[in-house]
């Protein structure tokens, strides 16, 4: 992904998180709690930060993404996008957006 696009996505996600009443969930480290809160607040969409800077990046990031997907998909949300955030050539984490289907 190009650096300007990455910066724009980060700015957009931060702005959306600051304006949303559930902004505390944006950088929460416990996807299960964020998913529970999203259901309790009847949120149609949630963007979550999944950190990849601790431990082994490949395995740690994959496990963290799997935990987030399980927490949200198990509560009726679909994965809309997974956007990596790379800084100075290093993977920092992912912005993951989930959405509840209409119906």
MOBELLIN-V412390 format. One record per residue. N is the residue number from 1. PSI is psi as a letter, one per 20 degrees, with the letter a starting at -180 (NA if undefined). Layout:
[[N	PSI] [N	PSI]]
This chain:
[[1	q] [2	q] [3	g] [4	h] [5	g] [6	g] [7	h] [8	g] [9	g] [10	g] [11	g] [12	g] [13	g] [14	h] [15	g] [16	g] [17	h] [18	h] [19	h] [20	q] [21	h] [22	k] [23	h] [24	h] [25	i] [26	g] [27	j] [28	q] [29	i] [30	n] [31	h] [32	g] [33	g] [34	g] [35	g] [36	g] [37	h] [38	g] [39	g] [40	h] [41	j] [42	l] [43	p] [44	h] [45	q] [46	p] [47	p] [48	q] [49	p] [50	o] [51	p] [52	j] [53	i] [54	q] [55	b] [56	p] [57	g] [58	g] [59	g] [60	g] [61	g] [62	g] [63	g] [64	g] [65	g] [66	g] [67	g] [68	g] [69	g] [70	g] [71	g] [72	g] [73	h] [74	i] [75	j] [76	j] [77	q] [78	q] [79	p] [80	g] [81	q] [82	o] [83	o] [84	q] [85	o] [86	p] [87	p] [88	k] [89	j] [90	p] [91	p] [92	h] [93	a] [94	q] [95	p] [96	p] [97	p] [98	q] [99	q] [100	p] [101	q] [102	q] [103	NA]]
